[in-house]
Amino acid sequence: MQGIHNTRASITNFAKSCMEFALSTHQDLWFSTKDTISKTYDGTFKEIFQTMYDKEYKEKFEAQGNTYFYTLIDDAVARVIRSHGGFVWALKNYDGDVMSDMLATAFGSLAMMTSTLVSPSGVYEYEAAHGTVQRHYYKYLKGEKESTNSVATIFAWSGALRKRGQLDNLPELVHFADCLEKASLDTIESGKMTGDLAAITTIPNPQSLDTEEFILAIRERLQEIL
């Protein structure tokens, strides 16, 4: 027996946050769950999302050329694996934990995955989604070299800086955030990367850098872009 509880107010806030985030990023919104099994609980999520979209967001989405799409989670997984991305995928907490880690690993490393927390009132928080790097930190304390992928942390900062620039109408700050992300990706695509990526990349003859070397390589590329 499994008991699950949530409030309609909480689910409504979740739906609103997803709708607003999709609008802010000009992307389609997908929501998937398993209402054929959990008819009442998951069915409530489905009903709240659809009602909110129809009443409050359909015209806004269509004005941007975007839409809202619902399907069962097993169907959504198959669609996502075949897709090229470019949409917001809304999921209940447990589903989101599993699917986000699956996608991050499929694309190379959990250390490449960032997290954006959005409140219904429009407050944003950006963070690296992966866990701690305790083993690497102990090596660092001993003075040993370690190769920690810092991309998720960098993108957490760039995301926060970009949002601050958008809220305060500071195009220079938005530009800096864009350049920081481009510098990070350019560095990796040039063959300079941390050990986790070097072990799986298809780029010929990758250069495996330690943590500091990787950050300095990104800084060098950032200075060139700016």
N, C-alpha and C positions, 0 to 999 in steps of 0.2 A: 504494500500500500504506500502511495506517495501523496503527501499533502502539499499543495502549493497555494500561496496566498499573495495577492497584490491588491492595490486599490485602483479604482477607475481613474482617480485623480493622478496617480503615479504613472499609469499607462498613458494617459492623455498627455502628461508632461513629456514622456518619452517620445510619443508620436510627434508632438509639436517641435521638439528639439531636432528630430530627424528631418522633418519637413523644412525647417528653417535652415539647417545646415546644407541640405541639398540645394535649396534656393541660392544660398550664399556662394556655393561652389559651381553653380550652373550645371548641375548633373541630374540625371534621372535618379529616382529613389526606388529601390527594391525592398520589399519586406517579405520575409518568409518565415514560416513556423509550421506546426504540424496539427492543424485544427481538425484533421480527420481522425486523429487519435485522442488528443486532448480537446474535446469538442467545446467545453465550456471555457476553460482557462485560455487556451490559445485562440479559440474562437472569439473571445472578448478582445484580444489584441487586434485580430483581423478586422473586427467590426469597428473598433475605435479608429484605427488607421484609415479605413475606407471612408468612414463618415466625415472625419476631419478633412481628408483630401477633397472630397466632393463639395463640402460646404465652404471651406476656407482657402484651399490652396490650388484647386484645379486651374482656375483662370491664371493665377500667378505662374504656375509651372508652364502652362501652354504659351504664355506670353514670352517665355524664355526658350521655347522649343523643347521643353522637357516634359516628363510624365512620371506617374507613379505606377508601380507594377507589383502585384502580389502573386506568389506561387508557393507551393509546398516546399519545405526546406530541402527534401531529397532532390526534387526537380531543380531547385535553385543551385544546389551544389554542382550538378551536371552542367547547368548553363554557365556558371561562373568559371569552371575549369576550361570551358571552350571559348570563353569571351576574351576580349581585349581590355576589360576593365572600363574605367571611366564612368562609374556610377557609384552611388552611395548604397551600401547593402545594410539594411536595418535588421538586427537580430536580437532576440532575447539574450540575457546576460550569459548563460551557459553556452548557448549556441555561438555567440559572438566570441567567447574565449577560445573555443575549439577551432572555429573556422578562421579566425584571424591568425592564430599560430600556424595552422595548416598552410595558409596562403603565404605567410612570411617565410616559412621553411621552404616551400616550393620555389620561392624566388631567391633563395640563397641563405638567408640568415635572419634569426629573430632580431638581431642587432640592427637590422635595416628598417624595423617597424616602429613608427611613431604612434602616438595616441593623442586624440583631441577630445577633451571633455566639454560638452556644451549643455548649458542650463536652459530651461524654457524662457528665461528672461534675457538670454543672449550673452551670458557671461561665458568666456572661453578659458580653458586651461590646456596647455600643451605639455606633453611629457614623453619620455621614451617608454615604449610599451613593454620592453623586455625586463627581466628581473635583474638581480644584482650580479656583479662579476667578482665575487668574493675571492675566488682562487687567483684571479689576475691581480687583485689588490694586494694579497699577501706576498705575491712575487715582487710586486712593486716596492713594498715595504722592505724587502730583503735586498733591494737594489738590482734585482734581476730584470731582464728585458721581457716585456709581454706585448702581445699584439691584440689589443682590445678595439673592436670596431665601434667607433664613436658616431656613426652616421645618424642613428636614431636620436641621440642627444643633440647633435647639431641641428637636425630638422625640427626638433622640439623648440629650440631657440629661434630658428628662422620662422617657424609658424607663428610663434608668439610675437616676434618683431613685425611680421607682415600684418597681423591682425591689429597691433597697436598703431601701425602706420595707416591702416584703413580707417580705424576709428577716429584718429586725430588728423586725418587728411594730410599725411606726411609722405608724399610719393617717393622721396629720397630713401626713407626707411623701408618702404615696400620694395624698392629697387635693390637695396642692399640685401634684403632677405632672399630675393630671387637670385641674385648673384652668388650668395653663399651656397644655396642649394645646387646651382649649376656647377660651381667650383667643386663641390663634393662629388657629384656624378662624373664630371669631366676627369677628375683625378682617377677614379676607379676605372673608367673606360679607357684611360691612357695606359692601364696596366699596373698602376700603383694602388695597392690595396692591403688590407689586413689579412692575417692568416686564414680566417674563416672563409673569406671569399676566394683567396688564392687557391684553396684546396678544391674548389668546385668550378672555377671560371673556365670558360672556353676561350678566353683571350690567350693567345700564345705567349709563352715566356713571361708570366706575370711577376711583378716585383713585390715580394711579401715584406711589408714594413712593420716595424713595431709601432706602438701607440703614438709616441711623440713624432716619429718620422711621418706617419700618415697625416696627422694634424698639420704639421709644417708643410707638407706637400699640398694640402688643401689651401692653406694660407697663401702659398706661392701662386697657385692658380687664381685665387680670389683677387690678389693684387693685380694680376694681369687683366682680369675682366674689368675691374673697377677703373 
